[in-house]
Amino acid sequence: MVIDPHAKAGASEPLVVSGKFKVNPSTLQNSVSERTRAEVGRLAIALAVAVFALVAGVKDQLAKLDLLPGLIAIFVAGYGVDVLKNLNNSGKSSS
């Protein structure tokens, strides 16, 4: 490797380095990056807290309902979850 000894720091001309360098490919090139994993983890934690809070609120509200309105609310919630599951699975199978 050869580096120009006369190059000044901050000079307008670029520093030229010549020689042979061995570059090893990353072992993570086909997988998800660390930043993406961290962001997904943060999102999962935030969503888990929100879901637990919503479930607690729903349980409290369902306990206040009579039998028939409670059964209807549970049916509608279950149906909504089933629709979301089917939409999620249909998007994965079409790829």
Buried (B, 14 or more C-beta within 10 A) or exposed (E): EEEEEEEEEEEEEEEEEEEEEEEEEEEEEEEEEEEEEEEEEEEEEEEEEEEEEEEEEEEEEBEEEEEEEBEEBEEEEEEEEEEEEEEEEEEEEEE
